[in-house]
Amino acid sequence: MAKISKDMIISDLIQVDPNIVAILMRAGMHCIGCPSAQGESLEEACMVHGIDADLLTEQINDYLAQ
């Protein structure tokens, strides 16, 4: 089972499972294709968007555990 952490780069998360994009979009990250996503960690992006990084990490890992 794949597992992600909040210090992973967003583009790396998407390589783990492309369906993670839908989870990020639902959370309010609508700039998945922007250049920042190529070098920004999940935690950094959450901070910019006012999203709880721990909660989003948990949601993504719950999805990956299915």
PDB file with one MODEL, atoms N, CA, C and O in Angstrom:
MODEL        1
ATOM      1  N   MET A   1       0.840  -1.183   0.000  1.00  0.00           N
ATOM      2  CA  MET A   1       0.000   0.000   0.000  1.00  0.00           C
ATOM      3  C   MET A   1       0.882   1.242   0.000  1.00  0.00           C
ATOM      4  O   MET A   1       1.804   1.367   0.806  1.00  0.00           O
ATOM      5  N   ALA A   2       0.589   2.141  -0.901  1.00  0.00           N
ATOM      6  CA  ALA A   2       1.312   3.408  -0.946  1.00  0.00           C
ATOM      7  C   ALA A   2       0.837   4.285   0.211  1.00  0.00           C
ATOM      8  O   ALA A   2      -0.312   4.200   0.643  1.00  0.00           O
ATOM      9  N   LYS A   3       1.730   5.115   0.696  1.00  0.00           N
ATOM     10  CA  LYS A   3       1.395   6.052   1.763  1.00  0.00           C
ATOM     11  C   LYS A   3       2.135   7.343   1.475  1.00  0.00           C
ATOM     12  O   LYS A   3       3.291   7.330   1.051  1.00  0.00           O
ATOM     13  N   ILE A   4       1.463   8.448   1.708  1.00  0.00           N
ATOM     14  CA  ILE A   4       2.090   9.740   1.444  1.00  0.00           C
ATOM     15  C   ILE A   4       2.307  10.493   2.754  1.00  0.00           C
ATOM     16  O   ILE A   4       1.726  10.165   3.789  1.00  0.00           O
ATOM     17  N   SER A   5       3.155  11.506   2.674  1.00  0.00           N
ATOM     18  CA  SER A   5       3.386  12.374   3.829  1.00  0.00           C
ATOM     19  C   SER A   5       3.254  13.821   3.363  1.00  0.00           C
ATOM     20  O   SER A   5       3.359  14.115   2.173  1.00  0.00           O
ATOM     21  N   LYS A   6       3.023  14.714   4.315  1.00  0.00           N
ATOM     22  CA  LYS A   6       2.767  16.108   3.954  1.00  0.00           C
ATOM     23  C   LYS A   6       4.009  16.828   3.444  1.00  0.00           C
ATOM     24  O   LYS A   6       3.907  17.934   2.913  1.00  0.00           O
ATOM     25  N   ASP A   7       5.182  16.214   3.598  1.00  0.00           N
ATOM     26  CA  ASP A   7       6.389  16.854   3.080  1.00  0.00           C
ATOM     27  C   ASP A   7       6.702  16.438   1.645  1.00  0.00           C
ATOM     28  O   ASP A   7       7.707  16.866   1.077  1.00  0.00           O
ATOM     29  N   MET A   8       5.841  15.603   1.059  1.00  0.00           N
ATOM     30  CA  MET A   8       6.042  15.187  -0.337  1.00  0.00           C
ATOM     31  C   MET A   8       5.637  16.313  -1.286  1.00  0.00           C
ATOM     32  O   MET A   8       4.726  17.090  -1.000  1.00  0.00           O
ATOM     33  N   ILE A   9       6.327  16.381  -2.412  1.00  0.00           N
ATOM     34  CA  ILE A   9       6.029  17.357  -3.456  1.00  0.00           C
ATOM     35  C   ILE A   9       4.727  16.946  -4.155  1.00  0.00           C
ATOM     36  O   ILE A   9       4.499  15.762  -4.403  1.00  0.00           O
ATOM     37  N   ILE A  10       3.893  17.910  -4.463  1.00  0.00           N
ATOM     38  CA  ILE A  10       2.581  17.621  -5.046  1.00  0.00           C
ATOM     39  C   ILE A  10       2.697  16.796  -6.325  1.00  0.00           C
ATOM     40  O   ILE A  10       1.923  15.860  -6.525  1.00  0.00           O
ATOM     41  N   SER A  11       3.638  17.123  -7.178  1.00  0.00           N
ATOM     42  CA  SER A  11       3.781  16.351  -8.421  1.00  0.00           C
ATOM     43  C   SER A  11       4.135  14.893  -8.124  1.00  0.00           C
ATOM     44  O   SER A  11       3.756  14.002  -8.885  1.00  0.00           O
ATOM     45  N   ASP A  12       4.853  14.640  -7.031  1.00  0.00           N
ATOM     46  CA  ASP A  12       5.175  13.257  -6.632  1.00  0.00           C
ATOM     47  C   ASP A  12       3.930  12.535  -6.126  1.00  0.00           C
ATOM     48  O   ASP A  12       3.764  11.338  -6.362  1.00  0.00           O
ATOM     49  N   LEU A  13       3.053  13.264  -5.429  1.00  0.00           N
ATOM     50  CA  LEU A  13       1.801  12.657  -4.953  1.00  0.00           C
ATOM     51  C   LEU A  13       0.982  12.159  -6.126  1.00  0.00           C
ATOM     52  O   LEU A  13       0.425  11.061  -6.093  1.00  0.00           O
ATOM     53  N   ILE A  14       0.916  12.978  -7.161  1.00  0.00           N
ATOM     54  CA  ILE A  14       0.107  12.637  -8.331  1.00  0.00           C
ATOM     55  C   ILE A  14       0.694  11.424  -9.054  1.00  0.00           C
ATOM     56  O   ILE A  14      -0.041  10.653  -9.671  1.00  0.00           O
ATOM     57  N   GLN A  15       2.006  11.256  -8.979  1.00  0.00           N
ATOM     58  CA  GLN A  15       2.626  10.079  -9.579  1.00  0.00           C
ATOM     59  C   GLN A  15       2.282   8.814  -8.799  1.00  0.00           C
ATOM     60  O   GLN A  15       2.216   7.728  -9.374  1.00  0.00           O
ATOM     61  N   VAL A  16       2.061   8.951  -7.486  1.00  0.00           N
ATOM     62  CA  VAL A  16       1.651   7.801  -6.677  1.00  0.00           C
ATOM     63  C   VAL A  16       0.295   7.293  -7.161  1.00  0.00           C
ATOM     64  O   VAL A  16       0.097   6.090  -7.334  1.00  0.00           O
ATOM     65  N   ASP A  17      -0.638   8.229  -7.379  1.00  0.00           N
ATOM     66  CA  ASP A  17      -1.975   7.885  -7.875  1.00  0.00           C
ATOM     67  C   ASP A  17      -2.599   9.146  -8.477  1.00  0.00           C
ATOM     68  O   ASP A  17      -2.865  10.106  -7.754  1.00  0.00           O
ATOM     69  N   PRO A  18      -2.831   9.153  -9.769  1.00  0.00           N
ATOM     70  CA  PRO A  18      -3.400  10.339 -10.416  1.00  0.00           C
ATOM     71  C   PRO A  18      -4.761  10.764  -9.852  1.00  0.00           C
ATOM     72  O   PRO A  18      -5.152  11.922  -9.998  1.00  0.00           O
ATOM     73  N   ASN A  19      -5.475   9.850  -9.217  1.00  0.00           N
ATOM     74  CA  ASN A  19      -6.783  10.176  -8.643  1.00  0.00           C
ATOM     75  C   ASN A  19      -6.672  11.086  -7.422  1.00  0.00           C
ATOM     76  O   ASN A  19      -7.682  11.607  -6.949  1.00  0.00           O
ATOM     77  N   ILE A  20      -5.465  11.282  -6.909  1.00  0.00           N
ATOM     78  CA  ILE A  20      -5.252  12.201  -5.790  1.00  0.00           C
ATOM     79  C   ILE A  20      -5.615  13.626  -6.211  1.00  0.00           C
ATOM     80  O   ILE A  20      -5.967  14.448  -5.366  1.00  0.00           O
ATOM     81  N   VAL A  21      -5.533  13.921  -7.500  1.00  0.00           N
ATOM     82  CA  VAL A  21      -5.886  15.251  -7.998  1.00  0.00           C
ATOM     83  C   VAL A  21      -7.310  15.603  -7.571  1.00  0.00           C
ATOM     84  O   VAL A  21      -7.560  16.731  -7.146  1.00  0.00           O
ATOM     85  N   ALA A  22      -8.239  14.667  -7.674  1.00  0.00           N
ATOM     86  CA  ALA A  22      -9.635  14.932  -7.306  1.00  0.00           C
ATOM     87  C   ALA A  22      -9.751  15.274  -5.826  1.00  0.00           C
ATOM     88  O   ALA A  22     -10.545  16.140  -5.458  1.00  0.00           O
ATOM     89  N   ILE A  23      -8.984  14.620  -4.978  1.00  0.00           N
ATOM     90  CA  ILE A  23      -9.004  14.894  -3.539  1.00  0.00           C
ATOM     91  C   ILE A  23      -8.474  16.293  -3.279  1.00  0.00           C
ATOM     92  O   ILE A  23      -9.045  17.039  -2.483  1.00  0.00           O
ATOM     93  N   LEU A  24      -7.388  16.651  -3.943  1.00  0.00           N
ATOM     94  CA  LEU A  24      -6.814  17.983  -3.778  1.00  0.00           C
ATOM     95  C   LEU A  24      -7.785  19.059  -4.260  1.00  0.00           C
ATOM     96  O   LEU A  24      -7.929  20.100  -3.620  1.00  0.00           O
ATOM     97  N   MET A  25      -8.444  18.811  -5.378  1.00  0.00           N
ATOM     98  CA  MET A  25      -9.402  19.776  -5.921  1.00  0.00           C
ATOM     99  C   MET A  25     -10.574  19.972  -4.964  1.00  0.00           C
ATOM    100  O   MET A  25     -11.001  21.101  -4.722  1.00  0.00           O
ATOM    101  N   ARG A  26     -11.096  18.865  -4.418  1.00  0.00           N
ATOM    102  CA  ARG A  26     -12.206  18.960  -3.462  1.00  0.00           C
ATOM    103  C   ARG A  26     -11.798  19.748  -2.222  1.00  0.00           C
ATOM    104  O   ARG A  26     -12.626  20.430  -1.619  1.00  0.00           O
ATOM    105  N   ALA A  27     -10.526  19.656  -1.840  1.00  0.00           N
ATOM    106  CA  ALA A  27     -10.032  20.360  -0.648  1.00  0.00           C
ATOM    107  C   ALA A  27      -9.855  21.851  -0.908  1.00  0.00           C
ATOM    108  O   ALA A  27      -9.708  22.628   0.035  1.00  0.00           O
ATOM    109  N   GLY A  28      -9.866  22.261  -2.186  1.00  0.00           N
ATOM    110  CA  GLY A  28      -9.726  23.673  -2.508  1.00  0.00           C
ATOM    111  C   GLY A  28      -8.446  24.035  -3.230  1.00  0.00           C
ATOM    112  O   GLY A  28      -8.168  25.215  -3.445  1.00  0.00           O
ATOM    113  N   MET A  29      -7.665  23.040  -3.608  1.00  0.00           N
ATOM    114  CA  MET A  29      -6.441  23.295  -4.375  1.00  0.00           C
ATOM    115  C   MET A  29      -6.763  23.161  -5.855  1.00  0.00           C
ATOM    116  O   MET A  29      -6.708  22.069  -6.420  1.00  0.00           O
ATOM    117  N   HIS A  30      -7.098  24.276  -6.468  1.00  0.00           N
ATOM    118  CA  HIS A  30      -7.506  24.248  -7.871  1.00  0.00           C
ATOM    119  C   HIS A  30      -6.367  24.594  -8.820  1.00  0.00           C
ATOM    120  O   HIS A  30      -6.586  24.763 -10.020  1.00  0.00           O
ATOM    121  N   CYS A  31      -5.162  24.698  -8.292  1.00  0.00           N
ATOM    122  CA  CYS A  31      -4.021  25.084  -9.134  1.00  0.00           C
ATOM    123  C   CYS A  31      -3.041  23.919  -9.284  1.00  0.00           C
ATOM    124  O   CYS A  31      -1.827  24.120  -9.278  1.00  0.00           O
ATOM    125  N   ILE A  32      -3.564  22.722  -9.415  1.00  0.00           N
ATOM    126  CA  ILE A  32      -2.717  21.529  -9.500  1.00  0.00           C
ATOM    127  C   ILE A  32      -1.740  21.615 -10.667  1.00  0.00           C
ATOM    128  O   ILE A  32      -0.615  21.128 -10.556  1.00  0.00           O
ATOM    129  N   GLY A  33      -2.133  22.210 -11.759  1.00  0.00           N
ATOM    130  CA  GLY A  33      -1.274  22.293 -12.925  1.00  0.00           C
ATOM    131  C   GLY A  33      -0.311  23.471 -12.916  1.00  0.00           C
ATOM    132  O   GLY A  33       0.490  23.617 -13.839  1.00  0.00           O
ATOM    133  N   CYS A  34      -0.374  24.313 -11.892  1.00  0.00           N
ATOM    134  CA  CYS A  34       0.487  25.501 -11.888  1.00  0.00           C
ATOM    135  C   CYS A  34       1.936  25.118 -11.593  1.00  0.00           C
ATOM    136  O   CYS A  34       2.189  24.068 -11.002  1.00  0.00           O
ATOM    137  N   PRO A  35       2.874  25.944 -11.991  1.00  0.00           N
ATOM    138  CA  PRO A  35       4.287  25.629 -11.789  1.00  0.00           C
ATOM    139  C   PRO A  35       4.669  25.381 -10.330  1.00  0.00           C
ATOM    140  O   PRO A  35       5.581  24.601 -10.058  1.00  0.00           O
ATOM    141  N   SER A  36       3.989  26.028  -9.396  1.00  0.00           N
ATOM    142  CA  SER A  36       4.306  25.822  -7.980  1.00  0.00           C
ATOM    143  C   SER A  36       4.104  24.376  -7.563  1.00  0.00           C
ATOM    144  O   SER A  36       4.826  23.872  -6.702  1.00  0.00           O
ATOM    145  N   ALA A  37       3.133  23.705  -8.160  1.00  0.00           N
ATOM    146  CA  ALA A  37       2.848  22.317  -7.801  1.00  0.00           C
ATOM    147  C   ALA A  37       4.022  21.396  -8.116  1.00  0.00           C
ATOM    148  O   ALA A  37       4.131  20.309  -7.549  1.00  0.00           O
ATOM    149  N   GLN A  38       4.890  21.825  -9.008  1.00  0.00           N
ATOM    150  CA  GLN A  38       6.032  20.995  -9.376  1.00  0.00           C
ATOM    151  C   GLN A  38       7.122  20.987  -8.308  1.00  0.00           C
ATOM    152  O   GLN A  38       7.946  20.073  -8.270  1.00  0.00           O
ATOM    153  N   GLY A  39       7.130  21.995  -7.447  1.00  0.00           N
ATOM    154  CA  GLY A  39       8.195  22.052  -6.448  1.00  0.00           C
ATOM    155  C   GLY A  39       7.713  22.349  -5.046  1.00  0.00           C
ATOM    156  O   GLY A  39       8.526  22.549  -4.144  1.00  0.00           O
ATOM    157  N   GLU A  40       6.399  22.381  -4.843  1.00  0.00           N
ATOM    158  CA  GLU A  40       5.838  22.733  -3.546  1.00  0.00           C
ATOM    159  C   GLU A  40       5.372  21.468  -2.828  1.00  0.00           C
ATOM    160  O   GLU A  40       4.764  20.587  -3.435  1.00  0.00           O
ATOM    161  N   SER A  41       5.661  21.392  -1.541  1.00  0.00           N
ATOM    162  CA  SER A  41       5.204  20.238  -0.772  1.00  0.00           C
ATOM    163  C   SER A  41       3.710  20.375  -0.491  1.00  0.00           C
ATOM    164  O   SER A  41       3.139  21.459  -0.612  1.00  0.00           O
ATOM    165  N   LEU A  42       3.095  19.270  -0.119  1.00  0.00           N
ATOM    166  CA  LEU A  42       1.687  19.291   0.240  1.00  0.00           C
ATOM    167  C   LEU A  42       1.465  20.241   1.415  1.00  0.00           C
ATOM    168  O   LEU A  42       0.486  20.988   1.433  1.00  0.00           O
ATOM    169  N   GLU A  43       2.357  20.215   2.384  1.00  0.00           N
ATOM    170  CA  GLU A  43       2.229  21.088   3.554  1.00  0.00           C
ATOM    171  C   GLU A  43       2.320  22.564   3.164  1.00  0.00           C
ATOM    172  O   GLU A  43       1.554  23.386   3.666  1.00  0.00           O
ATOM    173  N   GLU A  44       3.250  22.902   2.274  1.00  0.00           N
ATOM    174  CA  GLU A  44       3.388  24.294   1.820  1.00  0.00           C
ATOM    175  C   GLU A  44       2.135  24.754   1.077  1.00  0.00           C
ATOM    176  O   GLU A  44       1.648  25.864   1.291  1.00  0.00           O
ATOM    177  N   ALA A  45       1.624  23.897   0.208  1.00  0.00           N
ATOM    178  CA  ALA A  45       0.425  24.245  -0.552  1.00  0.00           C
ATOM    179  C   ALA A  45      -0.772  24.403   0.374  1.00  0.00           C
ATOM    180  O   ALA A  45      -1.598  25.294   0.176  1.00  0.00           O
ATOM    181  N   CYS A  46      -0.868  23.553   1.372  1.00  0.00           N
ATOM    182  CA  CYS A  46      -1.965  23.664   2.331  1.00  0.00           C
ATOM    183  C   CYS A  46      -1.884  24.984   3.085  1.00  0.00           C
ATOM    184  O   CYS A  46      -2.902  25.638   3.316  1.00  0.00           O
ATOM    185  N   MET A  47      -0.682  25.369   3.465  1.00  0.00           N
ATOM    186  CA  MET A  47      -0.504  26.616   4.194  1.00  0.00           C
ATOM    187  C   MET A  47      -0.980  27.802   3.340  1.00  0.00           C
ATOM    188  O   MET A  47      -1.667  28.693   3.839  1.00  0.00           O
ATOM    189  N   VAL A  48      -0.616  27.804   2.076  1.00  0.00           N
ATOM    190  CA  VAL A  48      -1.001  28.881   1.162  1.00  0.00           C
ATOM    191  C   VAL A  48      -2.522  28.939   0.988  1.00  0.00           C
ATOM    192  O   VAL A  48      -3.102  30.019   0.880  1.00  0.00           O
ATOM    193  N   HIS A  49      -3.158  27.763   0.962  1.00  0.00           N
ATOM    194  CA  HIS A  49      -4.596  27.697   0.707  1.00  0.00           C
ATOM    195  C   HIS A  49      -5.439  27.652   1.981  1.00  0.00           C
ATOM    196  O   HIS A  49      -6.665  27.575   1.903  1.00  0.00           O
ATOM    197  N   GLY A  50      -4.802  27.699   3.151  1.00  0.00           N
ATOM    198  CA  GLY A  50      -5.550  27.677   4.398  1.00  0.00           C
ATOM    199  C   GLY A  50      -6.215  26.345   4.690  1.00  0.00           C
ATOM    200  O   GLY A  50      -7.319  26.294   5.231  1.00  0.00           O
ATOM    201  N   ILE A  51      -5.530  25.262   4.326  1.00  0.00           N
ATOM    202  CA  ILE A  51      -6.059  23.910   4.499  1.00  0.00           C
ATOM    203  C   ILE A  51      -5.229  23.195   5.559  1.00  0.00           C
ATOM    204  O   ILE A  51      -4.016  23.390   5.638  1.00  0.00           O
ATOM    205  N   ASP A  52      -5.880  22.368   6.370  1.00  0.00           N
ATOM    206  CA  ASP A  52      -5.200  21.583   7.396  1.00  0.00           C
ATOM    207  C   ASP A  52      -4.414  20.455   6.712  1.00  0.00           C
ATOM    208  O   ASP A  52      -5.009  19.516   6.183  1.00  0.00           O
ATOM    209  N   ALA A  53      -3.096  20.548   6.725  1.00  0.00           N
ATOM    210  CA  ALA A  53      -2.241  19.580   6.025  1.00  0.00           C
ATOM    211  C   ALA A  53      -2.355  18.185   6.613  1.00  0.00           C
ATOM    212  O   ALA A  53      -2.337  17.197   5.879  1.00  0.00           O
ATOM    213  N   ASP A  54      -2.473  18.097   7.932  1.00  0.00           N
ATOM    214  CA  ASP A  54      -2.587  16.777   8.565  1.00  0.00           C
ATOM    215  C   ASP A  54      -3.883  16.086   8.163  1.00  0.00           C
ATOM    216  O   ASP A  54      -3.894  14.887   7.883  1.00  0.00           O
ATOM    217  N   LEU A  55      -4.970  16.843   8.135  1.00  0.00           N
ATOM    218  CA  LEU A  55      -6.259  16.272   7.751  1.00  0.00           C
ATOM    219  C   LEU A  55      -6.254  15.831   6.296  1.00  0.00           C
ATOM    220  O   LEU A  55      -6.741  14.747   5.975  1.00  0.00           O
ATOM    221  N   LEU A  56      -5.708  16.661   5.411  1.00  0.00           N
ATOM    222  CA  LEU A  56      -5.668  16.305   3.990  1.00  0.00           C
ATOM    223  C   LEU A  56      -4.766  15.092   3.753  1.00  0.00           C
ATOM    224  O   LEU A  56      -5.087  14.227   2.938  1.00  0.00           O
ATOM    225  N   THR A  57      -3.648  15.030   4.461  1.00  0.00           N
ATOM    226  CA  THR A  57      -2.761  13.864   4.354  1.00  0.00           C
ATOM    227  C   THR A  57      -3.502  12.603   4.788  1.00  0.00           C
ATOM    228  O   THR A  57      -3.389  11.557   4.149  1.00  0.00           O
ATOM    229  N   GLU A  58      -4.248  12.707   5.863  1.00  0.00           N
ATOM    230  CA  GLU A  58      -5.035  11.562   6.358  1.00  0.00           C
ATOM    231  C   GLU A  58      -6.083  11.146   5.327  1.00  0.00           C
ATOM    232  O   GLU A  58      -6.272   9.954   5.085  1.00  0.00           O
ATOM    233  N   GLN A  59      -6.758  12.107   4.727  1.00  0.00           N
ATOM    234  CA  GLN A  59      -7.771  11.794   3.719  1.00  0.00           C
ATOM    235  C   GLN A  59      -7.154  11.089   2.513  1.00  0.00           C
ATOM    236  O   GLN A  59      -7.723  10.126   1.998  1.00  0.00           O
ATOM    237  N   ILE A  60      -6.004  11.561   2.066  1.00  0.00           N
ATOM    238  CA  ILE A  60      -5.341  10.930   0.919  1.00  0.00           C
ATOM    239  C   ILE A  60      -4.899   9.518   1.286  1.00  0.00           C
ATOM    240  O   ILE A  60      -5.078   8.591   0.495  1.00  0.00           O
ATOM    241  N   ASN A  61      -4.329   9.342   2.461  1.00  0.00           N
ATOM    242  CA  ASN A  61      -3.890   7.996   2.874  1.00  0.00           C
ATOM    243  C   ASN A  61      -5.072   7.055   3.076  1.00  0.00           C
ATOM    244  O   ASN A  61      -4.957   5.861   2.798  1.00  0.00           O
ATOM    245  N   ASP A  62      -6.212   7.569   3.556  1.00  0.00           N
ATOM    246  CA  ASP A  62      -7.422   6.742   3.658  1.00  0.00           C
ATOM    247  C   ASP A  62      -7.848   6.271   2.280  1.00  0.00           C
ATOM    248  O   ASP A  62      -8.204   5.106   2.100  1.00  0.00           O
ATOM    249  N   TYR A  63      -7.814   7.176   1.302  1.00  0.00           N
ATOM    250  CA  TYR A  63      -8.154   6.795  -0.075  1.00  0.00           C
ATOM    251  C   TYR A  63      -7.188   5.723  -0.587  1.00  0.00           C
ATOM    252  O   TYR A  63      -7.616   4.729  -1.173  1.00  0.00           O
ATOM    253  N   LEU A  64      -5.892   5.923  -0.367  1.00  0.00           N
ATOM    254  CA  LEU A  64      -4.902   4.964  -0.869  1.00  0.00           C
ATOM    255  C   LEU A  64      -5.013   3.604  -0.198  1.00  0.00           C
ATOM    256  O   LEU A  64      -4.607   2.596  -0.777  1.00  0.00           O
ATOM    257  N   ALA A  65      -5.556   3.560   1.011  1.00  0.00           N
ATOM    258  CA  ALA A  65      -5.681   2.295   1.749  1.00  0.00           C
ATOM    259  C   ALA A  65      -6.843   1.452   1.237  1.00  0.00           C
ATOM    260  O   ALA A  65      -6.941   0.268   1.557  1.00  0.00           O
ATOM    261  N   GLN A  66      -7.722   2.056   0.444  1.00  0.00           N
ATOM    262  CA  GLN A  66      -8.890   1.316  -0.057  1.00  0.00           C
ATOM    263  C   GLN A  66      -8.526   0.309  -1.100  1.00  0.00           C
ATOM    264  O   GLN A  66      -9.398  -0.390  -1.615  1.00  0.00           O
TER     265      GLN A  66
ENDMDL
END
